[in-house]
Amino acid sequence: MRQGVGIDFGTTNSAVAVARGNEVEIARFGGPENSVDTFRSVLYFDQKGRRRPLAGRAAIEQYLGDEERGRLIQSVKSFLGSRVFSHTSIGHRRYTLENLIAFIIRACRAECEEQLGSLGTHVVVGRPVRFVGAESKADEAFALGRLQKAFTDAGFREIEFEFEPVGAAYHYESTLDHDETILIADFGGGTSDFSILRVGPGVRRKGRESRDLLATAGVPLAGDVFDAKIIRNLISPLLGLGTFYCSMEKTLPVPKSMFMKLERWHHLSFLKTGETMQTLRSISAQALEPEKIEKLIDLVEDDLGFYLHRSVQRAKFELSSREQTIFEFDHAGLHIRHPVNRVDFEGWIAGELEQIRKAVDEALHRAALKSGQIDRVFLTGGSSLVPAVRRIFDERFTPERVSAGDEFTSVARGLALRAAEA
């Protein structure tokens, strides 16, 4: 069995694994004292004319440290299926989407090779069952072509793609001593993907066949959408959403458009224009609840979007193990403290949970199987920790048949095993 390299290039985080024999090693990032097993899928271009951007944790640290903020770019994977986003201009240079992704992959690869040695030229790369924004087979092919070009530019020559939940299935299969029919649910930052497969030692011995993959289904939503719902329902009302101001003897609602940029932290800086800030100050002067608008102004002026979303993610994580928690935000003189409970959160994401249910049912229908014919359900990805998500599978398949593990690295581990097997 040759060395196998698997890369799970994610909307928010990426992971890399190397398989040698039966051993799989996951790459660590960030230095020996505070390393983590994922690489942030972000880029930062500063305003000082740096020729090459920073990527990963270094990009975020530089962004937060610069007095004059440059441009932080993230969630680029979400644009792969979009023909509208062909390029962006930064300074006097033009960058295609493929260029941006290649920058991230090269930086990630360089950190990996410092600890794991050369990754070589062959790699198995994860792909979602359904790319965000892809409405047809032509769109899917378009997205894959762009992703392949980016990995080629990053130095890989033999590039194979595998569905991300299938990658997780390879990881799960490595623990089995018998054959099973399984459903893999992979929850990423931008997509939720489901695959039903036959796996196990018997499948490996006879040789894998395309018919062992019984069905796939997916929806373009996951962790980022859950975070946005917390912002929309909990945070934005504390900053003035739903309040009113007086203008020319009329009482008007504060424009909802002022709050849309809050839902993605790197978009908050787009509000920091002279015209928008003047509008906010004018609204504050006439607002019925001016203290809320002032908090929004402070948030924008001090570029606190990253810290706000970090607090949101902390609250979401705490609600995975508690019925109630306190959302707390305390930066640059802006203080927000407000209770949030799990019941409310689950109500905010009810529409998304229903879409997940329908995708699971679709996968079962395509496989021509009943829920009782699934031996095991394996959940992976950060949003699999959300109790309401877990409950969908417990109710359909019984808790005894649902398991999870290595939520952020199982796809990469499985892709590496898949690469070593090729």
MOWO-V320114 format. One record per pair of residues at least 24 apart in sequence whose C-alpha atoms are under 10 Angstrom apart, sorted by the first residue. I is the first residue (numbers start at 0). J is the second residue. D is the distance in whole Angstrom. If there is no record, write none. Layout:
I	J	D
I	J	D
This chain:
0	416	10
0	418	10
0	419	6
0	420	6
0	421	8
1	416	10
1	418	8
1	419	5
1	420	7
1	421	8
2	118	9
2	119	9
2	121	9
2	122	10
2	415	8
2	416	9
2	418	8
2	419	5
2	420	9
2	421	10
3	118	9
3	119	9
3	121	8
3	122	7
3	123	8
3	412	10
3	413	10
3	414	8
3	415	5
3	416	6
3	417	7
3	418	4
3	419	4
3	420	8
3	421	8
4	118	7
4	119	8
4	120	9
4	121	7
4	122	5
4	123	6
4	124	9
4	411	8
4	412	9
4	413	10
4	414	7
4	415	5
4	416	8
4	417	9
4	418	6
4	419	7
5	118	10
5	121	9
5	122	6
5	123	5
5	124	6
5	125	8
5	159	10
5	160	10
5	161	10
5	166	9
5	410	8
5	411	5
5	412	7
5	413	7
5	414	4
5	415	4
5	416	8
5	417	8
5	418	7
5	419	9
6	104	9
6	107	10
6	108	10
6	122	7
6	123	6
6	124	5
6	125	6
6	126	10
6	160	10
6	163	10
6	166	10
6	408	10
6	410	8
6	411	5
6	412	8
6	413	10
6	414	7
6	415	8
7	37	10
7	123	9
7	124	6
7	125	5
7	126	8
7	127	10
7	161	10
7	163	8
7	166	9
7	407	9
7	408	8
7	409	9
7	410	6
7	411	5
7	412	9
7	413	10
7	414	8
7	415	10
8	37	10
8	38	9
8	39	10
8	40	8
8	76	8
8	100	9
8	103	9
8	104	8
8	107	10
8	124	7
8	125	7
8	126	8
8	127	10
8	146	10
8	163	10
8	410	10
8	411	9
9	37	10
9	38	9
9	39	9
9	40	7
9	74	8
9	75	9
9	76	7
9	77	9
9	125	9
9	126	9
9	127	9
9	163	10
9	187	7
9	188	7
9	189	8
9	190	10
10	39	9
10	40	7
10	41	9
10	73	8
10	74	5
10	75	7
10	76	5
10	77	7
10	78	10
10	187	7
10	188	5
10	189	6
10	190	9
10	222	10
10	223	9
11	37	9
11	38	9
11	39	6
11	40	5
11	41	8
11	73	7
11	74	6
11	75	9
11	76	9
11	77	10
11	187	8
11	188	6
11	189	8
11	222	9
11	223	8
12	36	10
12	37	6
12	38	5
12	39	4
12	40	5
12	41	8
12	55	9
12	73	10
12	74	9
12	187	9
12	188	8
12	407	8
13	37	5
13	38	5
13	39	6
13	40	6
13	41	10
13	55	9
13	103	9
13	104	9
13	107	8
13	407	9
13	408	9
13	411	9
14	38	6
14	39	9
14	40	10
14	107	9
14	111	10
14	407	8
14	408	6
14	409	9
14	410	8
14	411	6
14	412	9
15	107	8
15	108	8
15	111	8
15	118	10
15	124	10
15	408	8
15	410	9
15	411	6
15	412	8
15	414	9
15	415	8
16	111	9
16	115	9
16	118	10
16	408	8
16	409	9
16	410	9
16	411	5
16	412	5
16	413	8
16	414	8
16	415	6
16	416	9
17	111	10
17	115	8
17	116	10
17	118	8
17	122	10
17	411	9
17	412	7
17	413	10
17	414	9
17	415	5
17	416	8
17	418	9
17	419	9
18	412	8
18	413	9
18	414	9
18	415	5
18	416	6
18	417	9
18	418	8
18	419	6
18	420	10
19	415	9
19	416	9
19	419	7
20	416	9
20	419	8
20	420	9
21	173	9
21	416	8
21	419	9
22	412	10
22	416	9
23	170	10
23	411	10
23	412	7
23	413	9
23	415	7
23	416	8
24	115	8
24	411	10
24	412	8
24	415	9
25	111	9
25	115	9
25	408	8
25	409	10
25	411	8
25	412	7
25	415	9
26	107	9
26	108	10
26	110	8
26	111	6
26	112	9
26	113	10
26	114	8
26	115	7
26	408	10
26	411	10
27	110	8
27	111	7
27	114	8
27	115	9
28	55	9
28	56	8
28	107	8
28	110	7
28	111	8
28	114	10
29	55	9
29	56	7
29	57	8
29	110	9
30	110	10
36	407	8
36	408	7
37	107	10
37	407	7
37	408	8
38	103	9
38	104	10
38	106	9
38	107	7
38	110	9
38	111	10
39	73	9
39	74	10
39	103	9
39	107	9
40	72	9
40	73	6
40	74	7
40	75	8
40	76	9
40	100	9
40	102	10
40	103	6
40	104	9
40	107	9
41	71	7
41	72	6
41	73	4
41	74	7
41	75	8
41	99	9
41	100	9
41	102	9
41	103	7
42	70	8
42	71	6
42	72	5
42	73	6
42	74	10
42	75	9
42	99	8
42	100	9
42	102	8
42	103	7
42	106	10
43	68	9
43	69	7
43	70	6
43	71	4
43	72	6
43	73	9
44	68	9
44	69	6
44	70	5
44	71	6
44	72	8
44	89	8
44	90	9
45	69	4
45	70	6
45	71	8
45	89	10
45	90	10
46	70	8
46	89	9
46	90	8
47	90	10
48	89	10
48	90	8
48	91	9
50	92	10
51	102	8
52	99	9
52	102	8
52	103	9
52	106	10
53	102	8
53	103	8
53	106	8
54	99	10
54	102	7
54	103	6
54	104	9
54	105	9
54	106	6
54	107	8
55	103	7
55	104	10
55	106	8
55	107	7
59	305	9
62	305	10
63	302	9
63	303	9
63	305	8
63	306	10
68	268	9
68	302	9
70	265	9
70	268	9
71	265	7
71	266	9
71	268	10
72	99	9
72	265	7
72	266	9
73	99	10
73	100	10
73	263	10
73	264	10
73	265	8
73	266	10
74	100	10
74	188	8
74	189	8
74	223	10
74	263	10
74	265	10
75	99	8
75	100	7
75	103	10
76	100	8
76	126	10
76	130	9
76	131	8
76	142	9
76	146	9
76	188	10
76	189	8
77	130	7
77	131	6
77	132	8
77	133	10
77	142	10
77	188	9
77	189	7
77	190	9
77	219	9
78	130	9
78	131	7
78	132	7
78	133	9
78	142	8
79	130	7
79	131	8
79	132	8
79	133	8
79	138	9
79	139	9
79	141	8
79	142	5
79	143	8
79	144	9
79	145	7
79	146	7
80	129	9
80	130	6
80	131	6
80	132	5
80	133	5
80	134	8
80	135	10
80	137	9
80	138	6
80	139	6
80	140	9
80	141	7
80	142	5
80	143	8
80	144	10
80	145	9
80	146	10
81	130	9
81	131	8
81	132	6
81	133	7
81	134	10
81	138	8
81	139	10
81	141	9
81	142	8
82	132	9
82	133	9
82	138	8
82	141	8
82	142	9
95	145	10
95	149	10
96	145	8
96	146	9
96	148	10
96	149	8
97	144	10
97	145	6
97	146	7
97	147	9
97	148	6
97	149	5
97	150	9
97	151	10
97	152	8
97	153	10
98	145	10
98	148	9
98	149	6
98	150	10
98	152	8
98	153	9
99	149	8
100	145	9
100	146	8
100	148	9
100	149	6
100	150	8
100	152	9
100	153	9
101	146	9
101	147	10
101	148	8
101	149	5
101	150	6
101	151	8
101	152	6
101	153	5
101	154	9
102	149	8
102	150	10
102	152	9
102	153	7
103	149	9
103	150	10
103	153	9
104	149	8
104	150	7
104	152	9
104	153	6
104	154	9
105	149	10
105	150	8
105	152	8
105	153	5
105	154	8
105	155	10
106	153	9
107	153	10
108	153	8
108	154	9
118	154	10
118	155	9
119	154	9
119	155	7
119	156	9
119	157	9
120	150	10
120	151	9
120	153	10
120	154	7
120	155	4
120	156	5
120	157	6
120	158	8
121	154	10
121	155	6
121	156	6
121	157	4
121	158	6
121	159	8
121	418	8
121	419	10
122	150	9
122	155	7
122	156	8
122	157	6
122	158	5
122	159	6
122	160	9
122	414	9
122	415	8
122	417	10
122	418	7
122	419	9
123	157	8
123	158	6
123	159	5
123	160	6
123	161	7
123	166	9
123	411	9
123	413	10
123	414	6
123	415	7
123	416	9
123	417	7
123	418	6
123	419	9
123	421	10
124	150	9
124	158	7
124	159	6
124	160	5
124	161	6
124	162	8
124	163	8
124	166	9
124	410	10
124	411	8
124	414	7
124	415	9
124	418	9
125	159	9
125	160	6
125	161	5
125	162	6
125	163	5
125	164	9
125	165	9
125	166	7
125	167	10
125	410	8
125	411	8
125	413	10
125	414	7
126	159	10
126	160	6
126	161	6
126	162	5
126	163	5
126	164	9
126	165	10
126	166	9
126	192	10
127	160	10
127	161	8
127	162	6
127	163	6
127	164	8
127	165	10
127	185	9
127	186	10
127	187	9
127	189	9
127	190	7
127	191	8
127	192	6
127	193	9
127	216	10
127	217	8
127	218	9
127	219	9
128	161	9
128	162	6
128	163	7
128	164	8
128	165	10
128	185	10
128	190	8
128	191	8
128	192	6
128	193	8
128	194	8
128	215	7
128	216	6
128	217	6
128	218	8
128	219	9
129	162	9
129	190	8
129	191	9
129	192	8
129	215	9
129	216	8
129	217	6
129	218	7
129	219	7
130	189	9
130	190	8
130	192	10
130	217	9
130	218	9
130	219	7
131	189	7
131	190	7
131	217	10
131	218	8
131	219	5
131	220	8
132	219	8
133	219	9
158	418	10
159	414	10
159	417	10
159	418	8
159	421	10
160	414	9
160	418	10
161	410	10
161	414	7
161	417	9
161	418	10
162	192	9
162	193	9
162	194	8
162	215	9
162	410	9
162	414	9
163	187	9
163	191	10
163	192	8
163	193	9
163	194	9
163	409	9
163	410	6
163	411	8
163	413	9
163	414	8
164	191	9
164	192	6
164	193	6
164	194	6
164	195	9
164	196	10
164	215	9
164	377	9
164	378	9
164	379	8
164	380	10
164	409	9
164	410	7
164	413	9
164	414	10
165	192	10
165	193	9
165	194	7
165	195	9
165	196	8
165	212	8
165	215	9
165	410	8
165	413	8
165	414	8
165	417	9
166	409	8
166	410	5
166	411	7
166	412	7
166	413	4
166	414	5
166	415	8
166	416	8
166	417	7
166	418	10
167	194	10
167	377	8
167	378	9
167	379	7
167	380	10
167	404	10
167	405	9
167	406	10
167	408	9
167	409	5
167	410	4
167	411	8
167	412	7
167	413	5
167	414	8
168	194	9
168	195	9
168	196	8
168	197	9
168	198	8
168	199	10
168	376	10
168	377	8
168	378	10
168	379	10
168	409	9
168	410	8
168	412	10
168	413	7
168	414	9
168	417	10
169	198	8
169	199	9
169	409	9
169	410	8
169	411	10
169	412	8
169	413	5
169	414	7
169	415	9
169	416	7
169	417	7
170	404	10
170	405	9
170	408	9
170	409	6
170	410	7
170	411	8
170	412	6
170	413	4
170	414	8
170	415	9
170	416	7
170	417	9
171	198	9
171	199	9
171	377	8
171	378	10
171	402	10
171	403	9
171	404	9
171	405	10
171	409	8
171	410	10
171	412	10
171	413	8
172	197	10
172	198	6
172	199	6
172	200	8
172	202	10
172	203	10
172	413	9
173	198	9
173	199	8
173	200	9
173	413	9
173	416	9
174	199	9
174	200	10
175	199	6
175	200	7
176	200	6
176	201	9
177	201	7
177	202	9
178	202	7
178	203	10
178	374	9
179	372	10
179	373	8
179	374	6
179	375	7
180	211	9
180	212	10
180	213	9
180	372	8
180	373	6
180	374	5
180	375	7
180	376	9
181	212	10
181	213	10
181	372	9
181	373	6
181	374	6
181	375	5
181	376	6
181	377	7
181	400	10
181	401	10
182	213	10
182	214	9
182	215	9
182	359	9
182	362	9
182	363	9
182	370	10
182	373	7
182	374	8
182	375	6
182	376	5
182	377	6
182	378	9
182	401	9
183	215	9
183	359	10
183	375	9
183	376	6
183	377	5
183	378	6
183	379	8
183	401	10
183	402	10
183	403	10
184	216	10
184	217	9
184	355	10
184	359	9
184	376	7
184	377	6
184	378	5
184	379	6
184	380	8
184	383	8
184	392	9
184	403	10
185	217	9
185	221	9
185	377	8
185	378	6
185	379	5
185	380	6
185	381	9
185	382	9
185	383	8
185	406	9
185	407	10
185	409	9
185	410	8
186	217	10
186	218	10
186	220	9
186	221	6
186	222	7
186	378	8
186	379	6
186	380	5
186	381	6
186	382	6
186	383	6
186	384	10
186	388	10
186	406	9
186	407	9
187	219	10
187	220	8
187	221	6
187	222	6
187	223	9
187	379	8
187	380	5
187	381	7
187	382	7
187	383	9
187	406	10
187	407	9
188	219	9
188	220	8
188	221	5
188	222	5
188	223	5
188	224	8
188	225	9
188	226	10
188	380	8
188	381	8
188	382	8
189	218	9
189	219	6
189	220	5
189	221	5
189	222	7
189	223	6
189	224	8
190	217	7
190	218	6
190	219	4
190	220	5
190	221	5
190	222	8
190	223	9
190	224	10
191	216	9
191	217	6
191	218	5
191	219	6
191	220	6
191	221	6
191	222	9
191	354	10
191	355	8
191	358	9
191	380	9
191	382	9
191	383	10
192	216	6
192	217	4
192	218	7
192	219	8
192	220	9
192	221	9
192	355	9
192	358	8
192	359	9
192	362	10
193	217	6
193	218	9
193	355	9
193	358	8
193	359	7
193	361	9
193	362	7
193	363	10
193	378	10
194	359	9
194	362	7
194	363	9
194	366	9
195	359	10
195	362	7
195	363	8
195	365	9
195	366	7
195	368	10
195	373	8
195	375	10
195	376	9
196	366	9
196	373	9
197	373	10
197	374	10
203	420	10
212	366	9
213	362	9
213	363	9
213	365	8
213	366	5
213	367	9
213	368	9
214	361	9
214	362	6
214	363	7
214	364	8
214	365	6
214	366	5
214	367	9
214	368	10
215	358	9
215	359	9
215	361	8
215	362	6
215	363	9
215	365	8
215	366	8
216	355	10
216	357	9
216	358	6
216	359	7
216	360	9
216	361	7
216	362	5
216	363	9
216	365	9
217	354	9
217	355	8
217	357	10
217	358	6
217	359	8
217	361	9
217	362	9
218	351	9
218	354	7
218	355	7
218	357	9
218	358	7
218	359	10
219	351	10
219	354	10
219	355	10
220	351	7
220	352	10
220	354	9
220	355	9
221	351	8
221	352	10
221	355	9
221	380	9
221	381	9
221	382	7
221	383	9
222	312	9
222	315	10
222	380	9
222	381	7
222	382	6
222	383	9
222	385	10
223	262	9
223	263	8
223	312	10
223	382	9
224	262	9
224	263	10
224	348	8
224	351	8
225	311	10
225	312	9
225	315	8
225	344	9
225	345	10
225	347	8
225	348	7
225	351	8
225	382	8
225	385	10
226	262	8
226	263	9
226	308	8
226	309	10
226	311	7
226	312	7
226	314	10
226	315	8
226	348	10
227	259	9
227	261	8
227	262	5
227	263	7
227	264	10
227	308	9
227	311	9
227	347	10
227	348	10
228	262	8
228	344	8
228	345	10
228	346	10
228	347	6
228	348	7
229	262	9
229	308	10
229	311	7
229	312	9
229	314	9
229	315	8
229	339	9
229	343	10
229	344	7
229	347	8
229	348	9
230	258	9
230	259	10
230	261	7
230	262	6
230	263	9
230	307	9
230	308	8
230	311	7
231	258	8
231	259	8
231	261	8
231	262	7
231	347	9
232	343	9
232	344	9
232	347	7
233	311	10
233	326	9
233	337	8
233	338	9
233	339	8
233	343	10
233	344	9
233	347	10
234	258	10
234	261	9
234	262	10
234	307	9
234	311	9
234	326	9
234	335	9
234	337	9
235	259	9
235	261	8
235	262	9
235	291	9
235	295	9
236	291	8
236	292	10
237	290	9
237	291	6
237	292	9
237	294	8
237	295	9
237	335	8
237	336	10
237	337	9
238	288	9
238	289	9
238	290	8
238	291	4
238	292	6
238	293	8
238	294	6
238	295	5
238	296	9
238	298	9
238	335	10
239	283	9
239	286	9
239	287	10
239	288	7
239	289	8
239	290	8
239	291	5
239	292	5
239	293	9
239	294	8
239	295	7
240	291	9
240	292	9
240	295	10
242	286	8
242	287	7
242	288	7
242	289	9
242	291	9
242	292	9
243	282	9
243	283	10
243	285	9
243	286	6
243	287	6
243	288	7
243	289	9
244	281	10
244	282	6
244	283	8
244	284	8
244	285	5
244	286	4
244	287	5
244	288	8
244	289	9
245	282	8
245	283	10
245	284	9
245	285	5
245	286	6
245	287	8
246	281	10
246	282	9
246	285	7
246	286	9
250	285	10
250	286	9
250	287	9
251	282	10
251	286	9
252	282	10
252	286	9
253	279	9
253	282	8
253	283	10
253	286	8
253	292	9
254	279	10
254	282	10
257	295	9
258	295	9
260	304	9
261	295	10
261	298	10
261	299	9
261	304	7
261	307	9
261	308	9
262	304	9
262	307	10
262	308	8
263	304	8
263	305	9
263	308	8
264	302	9
264	303	8
264	304	4
264	305	5
264	306	8
264	307	7
264	308	6
264	309	9
265	302	9
265	303	10
265	304	7
265	305	7
265	308	10
266	304	8
266	305	10
267	298	9
267	299	7
267	300	10
267	302	7
267	303	8
267	304	6
267	305	9
268	298	10
268	299	7
268	300	8
268	301	9
268	302	6
268	303	9
268	304	8
269	299	9
269	302	10
270	296	9
270	299	7
270	300	9
270	302	10
271	296	9
271	298	10
271	299	6
271	300	7
271	301	9
271	302	8
272	299	10
272	300	10
276	300	8
293	333	10
294	332	10
294	333	7
294	334	9
294	335	9
295	333	9
297	330	10
297	331	8
297	332	8
297	333	7
298	330	9
298	331	9
298	332	10
298	333	7
301	330	9
301	331	7
301	332	10
301	333	10
302	331	10
303	330	8
303	331	8
303	333	9
306	330	8
307	335	10
314	338	10
314	339	8
314	340	10
315	339	9
315	340	10
315	341	9
315	344	9
315	382	10
315	384	10
315	385	8
316	381	9
316	382	9
316	384	8
316	385	8
317	341	9
317	385	10
318	342	10
318	344	9
318	384	10
318	385	8
318	386	8
319	382	10
319	383	10
319	384	6
319	385	5
319	386	6
319	387	9
320	384	9
320	385	9
320	386	8
321	386	10
341	385	10
341	386	9
341	387	9
342	387	9
344	387	9
345	385	9
345	386	9
345	387	7
345	388	9
346	387	10
348	387	9
348	388	10
349	387	9
351	388	10
352	387	8
352	388	7
352	391	8
353	388	10
353	391	9
355	388	8
355	391	8
356	388	9
356	391	7
356	392	9
356	395	9
359	391	9
359	392	9
359	395	10
360	395	10
369	395	10
369	396	10
370	395	6
370	396	6
370	397	9
371	395	8
371	396	7
371	397	9
371	400	10
372	396	9
373	400	8
374	399	10
374	400	7
374	401	9
375	399	9
375	400	5
375	401	6
375	402	8
376	400	6
376	401	5
376	402	6
376	403	8
377	401	6
377	402	5
377	403	5
377	404	8
378	402	6
378	403	5
378	404	7
378	405	9
378	406	8
378	409	10
379	403	6
379	404	6
379	405	7
379	406	4
379	407	7
379	408	8
379	409	7
379	410	8
380	404	9
380	405	8
380	406	4
380	407	5
380	408	8
380	409	8
380	410	9
381	405	10
381	406	6
381	407	6
382	406	9
382	407	10
